[in-house]
Amino acid sequence: MAENEQAAAGNENQAQPQFALQRIYVKDLSFESPNSPTVFQDQWKPQVNLDLNTSHNKVSDNQYEVVLSLTVTAKVDEKVAYIVEIQQAGVFLVKGIEGPQLGQMLGAYCPNILFPYAREAIDGIVGKGSFPALMLAPVNFDAIYAQALKRKQEEAAGENKEEQTH
């Protein structure tokens, strides 16, 4: 009887979802200051634009690489002061999570983990470019993921309507 209980407990452990961060790394990093040194003479009131994107790919059965791509462009009086591009990546173990939950994990949860590392790298490289510190505001990846999912569903619904009318 004890063997059956141990076997059942072993099966329960296998069925439980597992998630683990295995590695965080900078995949690509670039800094440009095309209007230096004249941009340092202007009064520092930058317009900062942030573009972000996420992607993921399967590395092995239960490992996924998630890449958070950020581009920060700072302009002063329509002159580009600097452009920073970073691809902050991580390898995550994801086991026993599938379907929409896996999509949410890779599209929102993992980028939430990666963002502080990307923000720190951007701040450091901007400082090395002799510009004032740039601390990016937190990003709500859950909301971004939900918007992207909704947009995909609307596009799919639109395509289905087109197919039905033809």
C-alpha positions, 0 to 999 in steps of 0.5 A: 500500500505504501508503494502505491502512495509513493507512486501516486505522489511521484505522479503528482509531482510530475504533473505539477507545473514547473517554472525556473529561470535558467539564464539572463543575458544581453543578446545585443546592445547598441548605443548611438549619439549621432549629434555629439558633441553639439547636442551637449550644448542644447538645454536638456529637455528630451522627448524620449520614445520607447518601442518594445517587442517580445519574442520567444522560441523553443530551445528544447522540450521544456526550455524557451528563450524569451527576448525583450527588445527595447529601443529608446530614442531621445531627441532634443529640439528634433535632434537625436541625442541618442538611440539605445537598442537592447535585446535582453534575453533569458532562458526559462524552464517551463514544464507542465504549462500549455495553451493560453497559460504558456502564451501568458507565461512567455508573452507577459510573465517572462518579459516582466522578469527581463525588464529590470535587467534591460532598464539597468543596462540602458541606464548604464550605457546612457550614463557612459554616453555622458547623458543624464540618467534614464530610469524607464517607467515600469511596463505592464506586460500583462496589459500589452499581452492582453491587447496583442491577444485581443488584436489577434482575435479581432484579425482572425474574426475579420478573416473568418468573415471575409472567407464566409462572404466569398 
